[in-house]
């Protein structure tokens, strides 16, 4: 009985399990059929709208600025070399690195003892030549007097000979007397020839004395020039550099001692491409005297000066391209030869051009403009110049249109956008300038001068900025931060 009861219980449980499984399968089948029978519900699609920054296009006449890099150099640079060898016995206090000298100032003197002795000998030789000339002149005068006396004697002898001849013709004189008178006349004529030869010799002596005096004067001038060469004087106002000399040192002839640089006659040399060079020519194919702006960045403070395009290099140069140009600086305050500066040259004005951000134009010269229903349109433009982060363009049918300022891969023709205009954007503020008190200015200058790690050129430029009436606040804050104040 127990076995039968347990068997029936297991059979009932198995039946219940199978029934539940069948019921669950039925529920799953009905759910799948209902799901498959229902139509799919697709949500309505919405067009994506991008927000873009736009800028208006305004055409006007603009003057492009060609920017390049150049080096400041001096138009007058003179090498100081020793014309003669010897010991340096005198040296000017300004004959040091960075010393300022004026035109005609004595810079150094080499021992002039040998040159002075040669000059004294030349003066003595000239004195002898002058004495010889005076003696030769006196000899000429004496020779002339002797020639005059000989001619008078000849005249007397001729008259005596003529008188004896007349007496002989009248039969009063004798033939012997006539011959004696004739011989005397002949001797007198011979004496005249001798005196004329003596006069010619005396006159030749005068010419020789004059030649000797000329040679003596040449030797004296040469000796004086050698004596003058023992002194080196400044040819113009300037600053000394590359000084390699101290007092007492022996120098040799033609040895380089220093370099004199005219810091007021500065110019900047820079190289441009051939295409850029062509834009700087005028109607006569000559280089325009275009204005030039030169900027030197020193610790965040710009030193700016103006100049004028002056000339171009005669040749391209081996291994070089483009053209080498030079510009004279009007007021080169704070600039030194060797400074690496940024040069901006004003080109000829361009009519009917517009300035756009460089990010608004792609490589194919296309821009995106706002069209109807605020959808983008593509327009091809001509890029004329690149000005920093902007470009100057020219195109038709673009007046008073709005251009997308920054292109992205997501933007293209036909896409709807939401323009963001910058009418209310604030303009960038100019750098803040300060007026320093005398005490604060002196404290800043003393710190800059006492800084051993700052280059000399940088000190000069910063001090020139501090000497101005208004000083950039950013530079003052930076210096005071380093001072710990």
LOVOVO-595382 format. One line per 4 residues: number of its first residue (from 1); for each residue x, y, z of C-alpha. Coordinates in nm, 4 decimals, always signed. Layout:
# residues N
NUM) X:Y:Z; ...
END
This chain:
# residues 485
1) +0.0000:+0.0000:+0.0000; +0.2830:+0.2364:+0.0802; +0.4480:+0.1698:-0.2517; +0.1245:+0.2330:-0.4375
5) +0.0630:+0.5573:-0.2493; +0.4121:+0.6940:-0.3258; +0.3773:+0.5947:-0.6908; +0.0498:+0.7784:-0.7244
9) +0.1942:+1.0867:-0.5545; +0.4905:+1.0982:-0.7968; +0.2568:+1.0521:-1.0932; +0.0401:+1.3444:-0.9773
13) +0.3469:+1.5718:-0.9363; +0.4767:+1.4769:-1.2811; +0.1371:+1.5545:-1.4339; +0.1284:+1.8955:-1.2660
17) +0.4795:+1.9751:-1.3895; +0.3988:+1.8803:-1.7470; +0.0804:+2.0842:-1.7328; +0.2635:+2.3934:-1.6086
21) +0.5271:+2.3584:-1.8804; +0.2610:+2.3311:-2.1493; +0.0830:+2.6390:-2.0114; +0.4105:+2.8393:-2.0110
25) +0.4861:+2.7382:-2.3663; +0.1410:+2.8466:-2.4704; +0.1899:+3.1891:-2.3104; +0.5264:+3.2373:-2.4879
29) +0.3785:+3.1325:-2.8225; +0.0836:+3.3700:-2.7883; +0.3172:+3.6613:-2.6934; +0.5469:+3.5985:-2.9923
33) +0.2542:+3.5764:-3.2317; +0.1070:+3.8982:-3.0967; +0.4437:+4.0731:-3.1263; +0.4895:+3.9601:-3.4827
37) +0.1344:+4.0535:-3.5728; +0.1737:+4.4188:-3.4523; +0.3148:+4.6838:-3.7031; +0.6538:+4.8488:-3.6062
41) +0.6253:+5.1963:-3.4583; +0.9071:+5.4201:-3.5955; +0.9611:+5.7544:-3.4152; +0.9424:+6.0603:-3.6415
45) +1.2885:+6.1704:-3.7689; +1.4083:+6.5245:-3.6887; +1.6651:+6.7208:-3.8954; +1.9861:+6.7991:-3.7091
49) +2.0684:+7.1681:-3.6845; +2.4288:+7.2853:-3.6161; +2.5172:+7.6077:-3.4425; +2.7864:+7.7992:-3.6333
53) +2.9646:+8.1316:-3.5904; +2.9113:+8.3620:-3.8851; +3.0791:+8.6849:-3.9941; +2.9417:+8.9405:-4.2392
57) +3.1258:+9.0029:-4.5662; +3.2144:+9.3670:-4.6302; +3.4197:+9.4663:-4.9351; +3.6495:+9.7654:-4.9154
61) +3.9963:+9.8856:-5.0159; +4.2629:+9.7368:-4.7881; +4.6418:+9.7646:-4.7664; +4.7982:+9.4197:-4.7206
65) +5.1002:+9.3848:-4.4938; +5.3717:+9.1394:-4.5976; +5.5319:+8.9843:-4.2887; +5.8731:+8.8213:-4.2806
69) +6.1762:+8.7935:-4.0541; +6.5025:+8.9822:-4.0805; +6.8224:+9.0784:-3.9036; +6.9250:+9.4238:-3.7890
73) +7.2643:+9.5391:-3.9132; +7.4615:+9.8622:-3.9402; +7.5185:+10.0410:-4.2687; +7.8600:+10.1578:-4.1454
77) +8.0890:+9.9033:-3.9842; +8.4645:+9.9699:-3.9758; +8.7390:+9.7295:-3.8775; +9.0123:+9.8954:-3.6737
81) +9.3504:+9.7543:-3.7759; +9.7040:+9.8560:-3.6789; +9.8802:+10.0289:-3.9689; +10.2201:+9.9732:-3.8081
85) +10.3600:+9.7352:-3.5503; +10.4865:+9.8155:-3.2046; +10.3908:+9.8484:-2.8396; +10.0650:+10.0228:-2.7455
89) +10.1684:+10.3079:-2.5152; +9.8341:+10.4906:-2.4937; +9.4778:+10.3622:-2.4946; +9.1561:+10.5616:-2.4641
93) +8.9324:+10.4766:-2.1654; +8.6443:+10.4179:-2.4106; +8.8434:+10.1532:-2.5998; +8.6482:+9.8672:-2.4413
97) +8.3658:+9.6407:-2.5500; +8.0594:+9.8590:-2.5970; +8.2511:+10.1860:-2.5573; +8.0968:+10.4909:-2.7257
101) +8.3398:+10.7095:-2.9200; +8.3066:+11.0269:-3.1274; +8.4509:+11.1119:-3.4658; +8.8168:+11.2163:-3.4497
105) +8.8730:+11.0826:-3.0980; +9.2161:+10.9279:-3.0313; +9.1608:+10.5609:-2.9582; +9.5166:+10.4285:-2.9232
109) +9.8775:+10.5191:-2.9956; +10.1582:+10.2813:-3.0897; +10.5153:+10.3644:-2.9793; +10.6200:+10.6384:-3.2310
113) +10.9977:+10.6417:-3.1573; +11.1101:+10.4824:-3.4853; +10.8609:+10.6813:-3.6896; +10.9674:+11.0047:-3.5169
117) +11.3358:+10.9320:-3.5940; +11.2522:+10.8698:-3.9574; +11.0581:+11.1972:-3.9657; +11.3533:+11.3884:-3.8178
121) +11.5886:+11.2408:-4.0799; +11.3457:+11.3328:-4.3551; +11.3256:+11.6909:-4.2261; +11.7080:+11.7095:-4.2207
125) +11.7252:+11.5834:-4.5784; +11.4742:+11.8433:-4.6827; +11.6811:+12.1161:-4.5154; +11.9878:+11.9993:-4.7094
129) +11.7878:+11.9981:-5.0316; +11.6648:+12.3522:-4.9665; +12.0236:+12.4678:-4.9001; +12.1393:+12.2997:-5.2198
133) +11.8651:+12.4782:-5.4092; +11.9681:+12.8165:-5.2711; +12.3358:+12.7481:-5.3558; +12.2427:+12.6406:-5.7087
137) +12.0399:+12.9616:-5.7532; +12.3397:+13.1720:-5.6484; +12.5647:+12.9769:-5.8870; +12.3254:+13.0568:-6.1723
141) +12.3405:+13.4268:-6.0909; +12.7215:+13.4200:-6.0878; +12.7304:+13.2268:-6.4146; +12.5037:+13.4863:-6.5732
145) +12.7314:+13.7689:-6.4574; +13.0391:+13.5897:-6.5900; +12.8642:+13.5316:-6.9247; +12.7764:+13.9009:-6.9452
149) +13.1402:+13.9986:-6.8734; +13.2654:+13.7526:-7.1350; +13.0288:+13.8990:-7.3943; +13.1514:+14.2522:-7.3152
153) +13.5118:+14.1311:-7.3548; +13.4163:+13.9732:-7.6868; +13.2682:+14.2992:-7.8109; +13.5868:+14.4839:-7.7163
157) +13.8050:+14.2259:-7.8940; +13.5827:+14.2428:-8.2030; +13.6114:+14.6222:-8.2178; +13.9934:+14.5998:-8.1734
161) +14.0130:+14.3436:-8.4541; +13.8022:+14.5641:-8.6786; +14.0184:+14.8650:-8.6016; +14.3426:+14.6747:-8.6885
165) +14.1791:+14.5573:-9.0075; +14.0944:+14.9163:-9.1080; +14.4478:+15.0320:-9.0292; +14.5934:+14.7527:-9.2377
169) +14.3697:+14.8479:-9.5328; +14.4989:+15.2092:-9.5152; +14.8577:+15.0785:-9.4974; +14.9181:+15.2089:-9.1473
173) +14.8957:+14.8764:-8.9529; +15.0839:+14.5565:-8.9918; +14.9644:+14.2034:-9.0681; +15.1029:+14.0768:-8.7375
177) +14.8886:+14.3219:-8.5440; +14.5810:+14.2128:-8.7384; +14.6484:+13.8467:-8.6650; +14.7044:+13.9229:-8.2956
181) +14.3715:+14.1117:-8.2774; +14.1925:+13.8298:-8.4623; +14.3313:+13.5679:-8.2229; +14.2253:+13.7790:-7.9266
185) +13.8702:+13.8076:-8.0682; +13.8567:+13.4334:-8.1271; +13.9704:+13.3678:-7.7690; +13.6985:+13.6024:-7.6418
189) +13.4291:+13.4175:-7.8383; +13.5590:+13.0888:-7.6966; +13.5353:+13.2347:-7.3465; +13.1682:+13.3219:-7.4146
193) +13.0968:+12.9618:-7.5089; +13.2705:+12.8443:-7.1912; +13.0627:+13.0821:-6.9797; +12.7416:+12.9700:-7.1520
197) +12.8285:+12.6101:-7.0746; +12.8946:+12.7043:-6.7132; +12.5530:+12.8771:-6.7006; +12.3840:+12.5690:-6.8431
201) +12.5579:+12.3537:-6.5819; +12.4436:+12.5902:-6.3055; +12.0856:+12.5838:-6.4356; +12.0951:+12.2017:-6.4486
205) +12.2160:+12.2076:-6.0892; +11.9085:+12.4152:-6.0022; +11.6837:+12.1524:-6.1614; +11.8665:+11.8756:-5.9763
209) +11.8278:+12.0682:-5.6520; +11.4538:+12.1074:-5.7175; +11.4244:+11.7332:-5.7879; +11.6174:+11.6552:-5.4705
213) +11.3915:+11.8891:-5.2736; +11.0809:+11.7208:-5.4190; +11.2128:+11.3789:-5.3223; +11.2962:+11.5057:-4.9770
217) +10.9418:+11.6438:-4.9380; +10.7961:+11.3099:-5.0537; +11.0120:+11.1259:-4.8023; +10.9078:+11.3756:-4.5338
221) +10.5370:+11.3286:-4.6163; +10.5817:+10.9527:-4.6043; +10.7596:+10.9748:-4.2704; +10.4831:+11.2019:-4.1404
225) +10.2206:+10.9562:-4.2632; +10.3978:+10.6698:-4.0868; +10.4072:+10.8772:-3.7728; +10.0369:+10.9528:-3.8082
229) +9.9719:+10.5808:-3.8570; +10.0909:+10.5219:-3.5028; +9.7642:+10.6852:-3.3924; +9.4218:+10.5367:-3.4569
233) +9.1273:+10.7753:-3.4423; +8.7554:+10.7175:-3.4760; +8.6314:+10.7822:-3.8303; +8.2716:+10.8464:-3.7111
237) +8.0534:+10.8342:-3.4032; +7.9844:+10.4767:-3.3006; +8.0284:+10.1901:-3.0563; +8.3242:+9.9542:-3.0289
241) +8.2833:+9.5777:-3.0428; +8.5096:+9.2705:-3.0648; +8.7826:+9.4551:-2.8725; +9.0977:+9.2389:-2.8342
245) +9.3528:+9.4909:-2.7058; +9.4938:+9.6158:-2.3753; +9.7552:+9.8816:-2.3035; +10.1163:+9.7652:-2.3320
249) +10.0503:+9.4866:-2.5776; +10.2647:+9.4408:-2.8884; +10.0636:+9.4608:-3.2090; +10.1673:+9.3712:-3.5606
253) +10.0895:+9.5540:-3.8825; +9.7359:+9.4965:-4.0184; +9.6260:+9.3192:-3.6990; +9.2546:+9.3534:-3.6239
257) +9.2062:+9.5329:-3.2938; +8.8325:+9.6101:-3.2765; +8.5255:+9.6934:-3.4817; +8.3557:+10.0326:-3.4919
261) +7.9790:+10.0142:-3.5456; +7.7552:+10.3110:-3.6181; +7.4506:+10.2338:-3.4032; +7.2558:+10.5295:-3.5437
265) +7.2755:+10.4110:-3.9064; +7.0898:+10.0826:-3.8670; +6.9006:+9.8892:-4.1288; +6.7239:+9.5554:-4.1440
269) +6.8021:+9.2892:-4.4035; +6.5331:+9.0347:-4.4868; +6.4533:+8.7881:-4.7624; +6.1218:+8.7497:-4.9456
273) +6.0048:+8.5118:-5.2127; +6.0090:+8.6102:-5.5789; +5.6289:+8.6307:-5.5824; +5.6290:+8.8636:-5.2821
277) +5.9072:+9.0683:-5.4403; +5.6977:+9.1178:-5.7539; +5.4198:+9.2679:-5.5414; +5.6624:+9.5326:-5.4094
281) +5.7452:+9.6738:-5.7532; +5.5898:+9.9897:-5.8928; +5.4709:+10.0637:-6.2460; +5.8307:+10.1223:-6.3620
285) +5.9413:+9.7821:-6.2260; +6.1432:+9.9567:-5.9558; +6.1355:+9.8791:-5.5853; +5.8807:+10.0979:-5.4082
289) +5.9861:+10.3071:-5.1095; +5.7227:+10.1315:-4.9021; +5.6812:+10.1927:-4.5259; +5.8219:+9.9195:-4.3036
293) +5.7385:+9.8307:-3.9417; +6.0069:+9.6439:-3.7453; +5.9128:+9.4651:-3.4222; +6.1365:+9.2980:-3.1651
297) +5.9743:+9.0784:-2.8986; +6.1590:+9.1068:-2.5656; +6.0120:+8.9160:-2.2704; +5.6613:+8.9806:-2.3985
301) +5.7274:+9.3509:-2.4573; +5.7460:+9.4608:-2.8197; +5.9987:+9.7207:-2.9311; +5.8648:+9.8692:-3.2523
305) +6.0210:+10.1158:-3.4916; +5.9502:+10.2356:-3.8422; +6.1557:+10.2479:-4.1577; +6.1496:+10.2680:-4.5347
309) +6.2306:+10.0080:-4.7964; +6.5570:+10.1306:-4.9488; +6.7236:+9.8815:-5.1848; +6.7611:+9.5203:-5.2938
313) +7.0510:+9.2799:-5.3201; +7.2472:+9.2682:-5.6441; +7.2417:+8.8864:-5.6695; +7.0346:+8.6001:-5.5342
317) +7.3304:+8.4281:-5.3719; +7.4579:+8.0738:-5.3948; +7.2113:+7.8253:-5.2500; +6.9528:+8.1003:-5.1838
321) +6.6106:+8.1774:-5.3286; +6.3937:+8.4853:-5.3500; +6.5267:+8.8387:-5.3081; +6.7306:+9.0054:-5.0354
325) +6.5869:+9.3463:-4.9408; +6.7070:+9.6241:-4.7092; +6.5120:+9.8843:-4.5169; +6.6500:+10.1910:-4.3396
329) +6.5299:+10.2418:-3.9812; +6.4064:+10.5890:-3.8896; +6.4442:+10.5706:-3.5101; +6.6339:+10.2543:-3.4125
333) +6.5898:+10.3045:-3.0380; +6.6558:+9.9882:-2.8398; +6.7689:+9.7862:-3.1440; +7.1205:+9.6528:-3.1902
337) +7.2996:+9.4886:-3.4847; +7.2257:+9.1176:-3.4833; +6.8689:+9.1403:-3.3487; +6.6237:+8.8980:-3.5098
341) +6.3094:+9.0982:-3.5786; +5.9721:+9.0719:-3.7494; +5.9339:+9.2962:-4.0540; +5.6014:+9.4182:-4.1927
345) +5.5978:+9.5836:-4.5360; +5.2937:+9.7691:-4.6655; +5.1992:+9.6551:-5.0154; +4.9954:+9.8413:-5.2728
349) +4.6262:+9.8852:-5.1723; +4.3825:+9.6228:-5.3022; +4.0351:+9.7439:-5.4015; +3.7143:+9.5455:-5.3441
353) +3.8487:+9.2860:-5.1009; +3.7079:+9.1413:-4.7788; +3.8833:+9.0135:-4.4678; +3.7744:+8.6724:-4.3390
357) +3.9143:+8.4277:-4.0832; +4.1523:+8.1787:-4.2405; +3.9408:+7.8968:-4.0954; +3.6490:+8.0033:-4.3160
361) +3.8251:+7.9015:-4.6403; +3.9176:+7.5452:-4.7295; +4.2049:+7.4256:-4.9473; +3.9899:+7.4513:-5.2601
365) +3.9163:+7.8197:-5.1994; +3.5532:+7.7655:-5.0969; +3.3454:+7.9233:-4.8222; +3.0108:+7.8317:-4.6695
369) +2.7458:+8.1055:-4.6675; +2.4021:+8.1217:-4.5112; +2.1328:+8.0694:-4.7751; +1.7567:+8.0388:-4.7752
373) +1.5975:+7.8721:-4.4729; +1.9359:+7.9083:-4.3048; +2.0893:+7.6314:-4.5139; +2.4515:+7.6370:-4.6174
377) +2.5681:+7.7163:-4.9681; +2.9164:+7.6774:-5.1172; +3.0766:+7.9700:-5.3018; +3.4239:+7.9761:-5.4570
381) +3.6404:+8.2771:-5.3689; +3.9841:+8.4034:-5.4737; +4.2326:+8.4193:-5.1888; +4.4587:+8.7195:-5.2530
385) +4.6635:+8.7501:-4.9341; +4.7090:+8.5808:-4.5994; +4.7325:+8.8213:-4.3082; +4.8182:+8.6262:-3.9946
389) +4.5020:+8.4379:-3.8945; +4.2962:+8.6143:-4.1623; +4.2780:+8.6105:-4.5400; +4.1877:+8.8754:-4.7942
393) +3.9456:+8.7388:-5.0522; +3.7628:+8.8590:-5.3590; +3.4443:+8.6991:-5.4992; +3.1243:+8.7795:-5.6838
397) +2.7764:+8.7735:-5.5325; +2.9151:+8.7753:-5.1799; +2.8379:+9.1285:-5.0719; +2.6353:+9.1539:-4.7496
401) +2.6322:+8.7757:-4.7132; +2.7223:+8.5878:-4.3939; +3.0073:+8.3369:-4.4025; +3.0718:+8.0505:-4.1596
405) +3.3796:+8.1518:-3.9578; +3.5022:+7.7998:-3.8682; +3.4562:+7.5095:-4.1096; +3.4271:+7.1544:-3.9713
409) +3.3917:+6.8137:-4.1412; +3.0262:+6.8057:-4.0290; +2.9344:+7.1125:-4.2319; +2.8527:+7.1125:-4.6001
413) +2.6190:+7.2456:-4.8638; +2.2483:+7.1964:-4.7813; +2.2913:+7.1512:-4.4062; +2.0659:+7.3635:-4.1924
417) +2.2422:+7.5717:-3.9268; +2.1706:+7.8147:-3.6486; +2.3866:+8.1272:-3.7007; +2.5606:+8.2786:-3.4014
421) +2.6360:+8.6444:-3.4630; +2.8916:+8.8419:-3.2622; +2.7422:+9.1900:-3.2624; +2.7660:+9.2065:-2.8842
425) +3.1137:+9.0666:-2.8547; +3.3489:+9.2926:-2.6711; +3.6526:+9.4240:-2.8537; +3.9927:+9.3209:-2.7177
429) +4.1310:+9.5702:-2.4750; +4.4596:+9.7444:-2.5370; +4.7544:+9.6480:-2.3161; +4.7383:+9.8245:-1.9830
433) +5.0026:+10.0913:-1.9324; +5.1318:+10.2309:-1.6038; +5.2891:+10.5572:-1.4989; +5.5674:+10.4731:-1.2529
437) +5.6911:+10.6903:-0.9741; +6.0591:+10.7817:-0.9691; +6.1240:+10.5551:-0.6701; +5.9502:+10.2542:-0.8259
441) +6.1189:+10.3138:-1.1611; +6.4635:+10.3337:-0.9974; +6.3966:+10.0127:-0.8025; +6.3006:+9.8233:-1.1196
445) +6.6022:+9.9545:-1.3129; +6.8383:+9.8639:-1.0297; +6.7043:+9.5066:-1.0247; +6.7431:+9.4700:-1.4003
449) +7.0986:+9.6108:-1.3981; +7.2006:+9.3828:-1.1105; +7.0613:+9.0646:-1.2679; +7.3709:+8.8624:-1.3740
453) +7.1746:+8.6036:-1.5751; +7.0082:+8.8521:-1.8076; +7.1902:+8.9166:-2.1406; +7.3329:+9.2643:-2.1928
457) +7.1186:+9.3257:-2.5000; +6.8014:+9.2337:-2.3097; +6.8990:+9.4663:-2.0260; +6.9421:+9.7528:-2.2696
461) +6.6015:+9.6972:-2.4262; +6.4157:+9.6598:-2.0945; +6.5859:+9.9696:-1.9549; +6.4831:+10.1639:-2.2636
465) +6.1220:+10.0566:-2.1984; +6.1478:+10.1612:-1.8335; +6.2728:+10.5072:-1.9373; +5.9462:+10.5791:-2.1178
469) +5.6686:+10.7785:-1.9561; +5.4179:+10.4884:-1.9654; +5.5385:+10.1310:-1.9083; +5.3453:+9.8093:-1.9869
473) +5.1854:+9.6762:-1.6704; +5.2553:+9.3163:-1.7695; +5.6301:+9.3772:-1.7813; +5.6264:+9.5568:-1.4444
477) +5.4340:+9.2709:-1.2822; +5.6745:+9.0144:-1.4225; +5.9826:+9.2002:-1.2940; +5.8292:+9.2575:-0.9511
481) +5.7339:+8.8903:-0.9301; +6.0973:+8.7996:-0.9848; +6.1984:+9.0556:-0.7231; +5.9692:+8.8876:-0.4744
485) +5.7739:+9.2077:-0.4166
END
